[in-house]
Amino acid sequence: MQELYTDGIMQLGFGRGAVRIDWFSICPDKMDQSGQPIREKMLRLITTPQGLVESLQQMQGLLQKLVEAGVVQLPQKPHDDAAKAEGGGPATPPVSPNFS
């Protein structure tokens, strides 16, 4: 079995019945204009839509175990409960003076 390391997903796409996932690696010897290491596409994984669904189910199960073990924390989402506690109602999105 071959093992590969990636730093993350660069791009996702769907076409001609197949899901395409491009993975990247950070390239420490190539820098962008701001001096940051660039992301270099290193692998394309192609699967069926059903394969994607099954993969996501497996990943969600692993993510839950990592959260329970304290290895990772999920980002906090603002909840309507917090808005209600502060102001008595749901939060109102900001309004731009540029749009009526």
N, C-alpha and C positions, 0 to 999 in steps of 0.2 A: 504494500500500500504506500502511495506517495503522500507526503505531508508538505503543505505549503503554509507560509506565514503571510498574512496581509495586515495592513493597518486599517483597512475599512473598505466600504463600498463607495465607488466613484460615481457610478451611473447605473440606473435600472431601465430596462426597456422591454417592450413586448411587440413582437411582429412575427407574421407568418406562423402563428400558433405556438411560438416558443418564448419563454421568459429568458432574458439575457441580463446577467449581473456582472458588471465590470468591477473588479477589485483593484485597489491601489496599494502601493508601498511608498513610504516616504524615502526620498532619495537625498541622503545627507550631503552628497558632494555636488548637487545641482541646486542653485538658489533662484528664487524669483526676484523681481525688481525690488521688493522690500527686504530681501536678505533671508527669507524664510525657505526652508527646504521644500522642494516641489513634490507634488504627488505624481507618481508615475504609474500608468496603467500596467498591470503585470499579469492579469489573468481574467479571462471571460468564462463564466460558468453559464451554461445553457441548459435549461430544464423545461419540463412541461408545466402548464399552470397547476396541475394536480401535484406535481413534484414540489412546486413552490409552497402550496398549501400545507403539505405534509412536513416540509422543512420548517415552516413557520411554527407549526404546532410543536415540533420538537424543540425549537429554540425558545418558545414561550415557557415550556416546561422547565428547561434549564434555567431560564431567567428567574423564574419563581424560586427555584432552589437557591440560586445565588443571592437573591434578595433576602430570603429566610435565613441564610447563613451569614448575612451581613457583609458579603463580599462586594456588592454593588448597591447603590441606592437609586431608585427611580426619580426622575425630576418631579418636583412638586408642581401641580397644576392649581391655578386659582379656582376655588370652589364658590358656588353661589352661597353656601352656608356662611363663609367668611364675610361675604358682602352683606348678607342679611344681618349678621351679628353687628356689623359696623354701622350700617345705615338703614336697616329695616327692609330693604328690598334688593332685587337683583342689580348687579353692577350695570351701569349704562356705558356703552362704548363711547370713546371720544368722538366729537363731531368736528369736522373741518369747516372753517369759514369759507373754503373754496368751493363747497358743494352745497346745494340746497336740498 
